[in-house]
Amino acid sequence: MYSMKCCMYACLAGWALSSLMLLRLPPSENIHKELYNQPTRNFLQEKNFNYLYHGQTISVMPLASYSIDALVVSHNDPALWYVFDLSHDNQSINTRDLCLMWGKNLDRGYYKTVTVHNDDSACSFIPSAAAPLFNNDEVLNHQLITNSDAIRDRIRSIHIGDQIQLKGKLVLYSEERWRGRYQDPNMLRESTSGAKNVIVFVESLTVLESYNHYWAKLNVILLVLFFALMLARILEWLFTREY
């Protein structure tokens, strides 16, 4: 029993360490040069289109084509919000929000000095004296939706520190149960921290270089192992206790 307890503590400590390592960002010399470029967008004149997700019809209103090469500096996980927030049920089409940074903010190394955080539907950042020329327009929250299961799985596998190329359309969308009301992306809203939001219908997602994926795998393995050991201890206690 003592050795099992030690293993549990070791798993918990390893999980905490790997969780911290998942927040790492790559060094400047590892940043791909294409991430210094600006995103491209061209306004579209396309008709709305529909697709089915979990038995409900999703209506999408295309606004512009969109392509960006950027660094993932933060992300949320809607699956966690389902547990704590009734407004995010398991029928939501929002796969994951990625806070992306690009351009001079990467070239000048500001991505390492400005703290960025994702909440429910936006990413915000704390200005730093070490980044006097930080460009608020080169960090943006991307709410990602798609009608492709393969792309949806790829989105879920993205981690902080990944360098990605994202292609698709800037859109508004409406779920059938909303009775024609479209999701407001707040694309032109600027918060006190400078955070903005766009909704992207993803057609292509490429990881140019991953950074923390081994730590992500270890993080999951250690957490599963911790709960397995805890369950084993509970079962051992149930079957060995004296009545």
N, C-alpha and C positions, 0 to 999 in steps of 0.2 A: 504493500500500500504506500510505503514511503517513497519507493522509486516511481510509482505512478504519479504521486503528488509532485515530485521533482520534475517529471516530464511535463506535467500540466503547467507548472510555473515557467519552464523553459519555453514551451510553446507560446505562452502568453507574452513573455518578454520578447521572443522572436517576432511575434505578430506586431507588437508595438514598434519594434525597430523597423520592420519592413514597411509599416504604415508611414513612418517618418521618411523613409527612403523613397517612397512613392511621390513625395513632394519635390524631389530634386529636379532641377532643370539642367540641360546640357551646357557645357562650356562654350564660349563664343566661337572657338575654332571648329566646333562641330555643327554650327548653324549653316544650313544650305543657303547659298547665295540667292536663290530664287525667292527666299522668304523676305528679302529686302525690298522686293517689288510690291507695288500696290495691287489690291484686288481689282478685277475687271467686272463691270456690270453694264449691261445694255438693256434699255427699256424694251419691253415686249408688248405686242398687240396680239395676244393669244386668247382663245376662249377658255373659260373655266373647264376643268376636267374633274371627274369623280373616280374614286376607287373605294374598295371595301376593306374594312379593317375590323376584326372581331365582330362581324355581322352588322356593322353600321356603315352608312355611306359617308365618305369624307369628300367635301367639295373644296377644290383648290383654285385660288385666283392668282394666276401668274402675274408678276409685276416686272421682273427683269431677269435676264440671264446673269449668272454669277459664278466667278471662279476666284479662288484664293489659295495661296501657299502661305502657311502660317505655323506658329508654334502654339501648342496647347499649354496654356499656363494655369488653367483651372477647369474643372468641370463639376457638374452636379450629377446626381443619379436619381432620376424620378422614381425608381423602384423603392427607394428608401422613403420618399415622400408619401407613397401610397399608405404606408403604415401610420404616419402621423398627421396627414392632411387629407380631409375628406374630399377636397376639391380635386385631388389627384387620384382617381380611381384606376383600376387596372385596365380600363378600356381606353385610357388616354393614348393618343398616337405620338406624344412627345417621347422620343427614344432617349435622348440625352442632350443637355446643353453643354457646348464647348465654349470656353472663353479663349479666343485666339488673339495673338499678338504678332505683329509683322513690322516691316519697314525700318525706319530709323531707331525705333525703340529696341529692335534687336541689334542693329548695326552698332549702336552706342552702348550696348550691354545693359540697358535700363531694365530689361526683363528680370535681371537678377537683383535689382535694388528696390523695385516697386512691388508691394504685396498685393496680390490679386485673390479674390474670393468669390466663389459662386454661391448664390442662395437659390431660392425656388425658381426664379425666372430671370435672373440678371447676374452679371458679374460686376463687381465693384472693386475699386483699387484705392489704396492709400498713397497719396503723393509722397515723394521722398526728396529730401534736400540733395541727395546724391544723383538725382535725375532731373536737373533744372530745365532741360529741354524736352521732357517727356511729352509725347504727342497723344492727346486724348483720343484722337481719331484713328489711332493705330492699335486700339484694343477694343474688342467687340464681342458681345455674347451672341452665339449662334444657336438658336433653337432648331433642332434638326428633326425633320419628318421625312418619311419615304414610304413608297409602296413596295419596296423590295425587302424580302426577309434576309437575303444575303447581306445587303448594305446595312440593315438594322443590326445584325449580329456584329458587323465590322465596327459600327458606331459604338456599340457597347464595349468593344475590346480596346478602345482608345484610352490612353492614359496621359497624365500630366508629363510633359517632356517630349511627347511625340511631335515630330514635324510632319505635317500632312498637306495634301493637296485636295481641296474640296471643290466640287463642281455641281451646279444645279441651277435652281431658280429661287429668287426672292419671291415670297408668296404671302398671301393671307389664306387662312383655311377655316372651314366651318364643319363641325361634326353634326350629324343628322339630328341628334337630340337637342342641339342648340337652336333649332327652328329658324335657320337662316342667318343667325348672328355669326359674324366672322371674328376669329381671334385677333386681338389688337397686338401687333408686335412691338408697339412703342418705338418704331424705327427712328423717329425724329425726336424722341424724348431724351433729354440728357439729365441724369441725376446729379446730385451734388458732387458725386465722385467722378462724374464724367462717363459713367457706364451707359452703353446703348445696347439695343437688342435688335436682331433681325431673325426672321423665320426663313429657313432654307429647306426647300424640297430637294433632297440629295439625290443626284443621279450617278455620281461617281465619287468614291472616297479612296485615296491612295495614301498609305503611310510611307513617306519618303525615308524616315529613319525613326525607329522606336528607341526608347531610352530606359524605361523602367519596367519593361514587361516581365523580366525574370523576378524582380521584386514583387510584382503583382501576383505572379503564380505562387511564389513562396508565401505571400500574405494569405491567400486563400487556403493553401495546404495546411498552414499552421493553425488557422482558425478552425478548419474542419477537424483537424487532429485534436485540438484542445477540447472541442465539444464531444468528440468521440471518447476521449479519455474521461471526461466528466461523466458521460453517460455510463461508461464502464464502472466508474467508482460508485455511482448511484446503484447500479444493478448489483455490484458486489456487496454493498451495504444492505440492500434489501434481502439478498439470499443468505447472508451470513449472520445477521443480527439474531439475537436470542429473543424468543417470545415468552 
